[in-house]
Amino acid sequence: MDHETLELPDGRRIAYHRTPGKGPWVVFLGGFRSDMTGTKATWLEDWARRRGQGFLRFDYTGHGASSGRFADGAIGDWASDAEAAITRLTDGPRVVVGSSMGGWIALLLARRMGEGIAGLVGVAAAPDFTEDLMWARFDEGKRRDLEEQGFMTEPSDYSDEPDLVTRRLIEDGREHLVLRTPLDLPMPVRLLHGTADADVPVSVALRLLDHADAPDMRLTLVKGADHRFSTPECLAMIGEAVEEVSGGRNTP
């Protein structure tokens, strides 16, 4: 087994890779149906190791090597997974790096954990995507399938398997929206977004920038970058953003 497992009291098992080092800890939060073996997660792990900075990547339940079925999960569950992994596997200040859905999870953690989150980097962040990028775009047939069957499927650009969307995913998402209520982000925040992102439009990043109450928040738009944001140049920008929000506070 090439990972460790965090056993939680309710029976959840979270698969993770943890690299001890100086603080603040860097924690990578993956996207919808992604796992911790992706390019950004492993690149950032190597980057943090070279700096001697602590790093954590993990799989939400129903993703990758963690327990559970993807179809049973929703935003609130995955945010709880992230909070449990962070609080039990790291200490002190943390910098969270959220990719796509992970950007939404990062914002939820910032609300829940307060000063425990020292910095936040959103990479093609997708807050409220279940409502604004799924439900709002579904036609009557897809909405009827969700209501009557409890699920529907859509072709995926990232997998041979179609994306499964459940009624619970949509309904639970509405309980965790962050762009409809006040969003206080007192930590430094950096958002990175590609202009060629076909999954999460730039308008989402602009809306988040406008909505959040954040004294140190910047958005960088990268011409031609797509949703993966994984070219060598894009990866280097992620590292620079993490270093910036870490504030040079590498402590033993």
N, C-alpha and C positions, 0 to 999 in steps of 0.2 A: 504494500500500500504506500503510495507516494504522497499521502497527506495525513494529517492528524484529525481527530474527531472530538468535537465538544458535545458531551452528553448533557442534555438539559432535563430538568425535573419532570417536564410534561412528556418526555419521550422523544422530543426532537433530537436529531443528531446532525450537527453542523460540521461539514468537512472544511478544513482550513489549512493554509500554510502561514506560518508565523516566523518572521526573521527578527530576533531581538536586536536592539541597538539603542542609540540615543533618541531622545525625544525632540520634538513631538512626534508621536507615532503617526505613520501614514497608513490610512485604511482605504482600500479600494472597494467600491460598491458597484457591482456589475449591473447590466441591463436586463431587460425582459427576455427570458429564455437563454441568457448568456451564462457562462460559468467562469470560474476563476482561472481557467487555462488560456484565456484570450490574450491577444497581443498586448493590449494596454496594461493589463494586470501584471503580466510577467515582465514586460519592459520596465514598469515602474518598480517592481520588486528588485530587479537588478540595479536600477538607478539608486534606490534607497540603500541597498547593500554597499554599493561603492562609497556612499556618503557616511556609512556607519549609522544610518537612521533606521529605527524600528519600523517594520512593515507587516501588514496583515491583509491577506486576501482570503475570501471564503465563498462558499456557495450557499445561497438561500435554500430553504427547504423546497423540494420539488425541482431543484436545479442541480446539474452536475452530479457530484458524489454525495450530496446530502440526502437525508431521508425524505420520504414523502413523495406524493405525486404532484406534478406541476398543476394539473387540473384542479386540485383542491386548494391552491394557494391564491392569495390576493395581496394587495399593497400593504394592508395592515399587518399581515402575517410576516411578510418579508422585511418590513421595518422593524418588527419585534425581533426577528432573527438577527438583523444587523445590530440592534441595541444590545442584545444578549452577547453576541460575539465580541463587540467592542468593549463592553464593561467587564467581561470575564477574561479576555485575552490581552488587553492592553491597560495601561494606567497613565495618569497624568494627562496633559493636553493631547488632543488628537487633531490631525488634519484629515478630513474626509474628502475623497475624490470620487465623485459620482458620475458614472457614464450613463447617458440616456435615462432609463428608469431609475438608475442609481442616483441621478441628480435629484429626483423627487424624494427618494429615500433620504438623501443627505439633508434636504431641507426639513424633513420630518424629524431627523435626529437633532438638528440644530434647535428646533423647538423643544424637544424633550430633554436634551442633555445640557442645555445652557452653556456654562463656561467649560464643560467637558469637551466642547468642540472649539478648537483654537483657530481653525481656518477651514475654508470650504472651496473646493474647485469643482465646477460643473463642466463636464465635457459633453456637448450636445444634450444638455439637460432637458428632461421631458416631464416637468411637473404637470400634474392633472391630465396626463395623456389619455387615461381611460375615458374621460369625459369629453375632452376637446378634440382628440385625434382619433378616437374610436367611435364612441356613441354619436357624436355630432355628425359624423360622416356616414354612419350606417343608413342604408335605405330601409324602407318599411319591411321588406322581406327579412333582412338580417335582424332587425329589432323584434320581429315576430318570432323568429327562431329562438332568440334569447329568452323571450317571455314564455314560449310554449315548451321548448326543449331544455332550456337552461344553459344552452351553449350554442356556439356557431364556430365555423372555421374559415380562415382566410389564407390564401397563398402567402408564403414567406419568402422574402428576398435573401434570407440568410441561412435557410435550411431546406432540405428536401421535404421535411415534414411541415404541414400547414400550421399556422398559428391557431391555437385553440383559445377562444374568448368565451368566458363563462359569464352567466348573469351575476354570479357572486363577485367576480372581478369588477364589473361595472358598479354594482351597488356598494361594495366595500370601498371602491375608489372615491365615491361621493362622500364617504365619511372622513376622507383624508385629504381633501383638496386644500391647496395652499395659496392659490391665486385669487380666492374669493374672500379671504379674511386677512386681517393684519399679519404681516410676516416680518418679524424683527430679527435681523441678522447682524448682531454687534461685532462679529468676528470679520476679519478680512475675507472677501469673497472674490474669486476670479471665475469668469464664465468664458469658455472657449466654444466657438460654434462655426461650422463651415457654411459658406454661402451656397454650396451645392448639396446640402443635406436634404434628401428627398423624403425623409421619415419625420423629422422634427423641423418645421420651418423656422427660419430666423425670427419670425414674429413672436415665437414662444420666448426666445431669449430676451427680446426687447420688452415683452410684457413683464417678464420676471424682473428685469432691471428697473423698470418703471414702478413696479408694485412694491418691491421690498423696501423696508426701512433699514438701510445699511449705510453706515458712514464711510466704508472703504470697500466699494464694490465696482468692479470693472468688467466690461464685456469686450472680448477680442473676436472680431469676425475674420475668418481666414478664407480668402477668395479661392473658390474651386475645391475646397475640402468637403468630403462627403460625411455621411453619418458615422462611418467607422472611425474617422479621425485618427488613422493609424499609420500614416506615412512617417518616415524618419523625421521630417520637419515638424509634423504635428505632435509626435511623441516628445520631441525636444521641448516643444512649447508647454506640454503638460508638466514636464519636469521643472521648467522655469517657473510656472505658476505655483507649483507646490513649494518650491524654495522660497518664493516671494511671500506666500501666506504663512509659511513657517517662521518668518520674521527673523531668520538667522539664529533662532533659539534652540540650536542643537545642544541638549543638556545630557549629562550622563544618566 
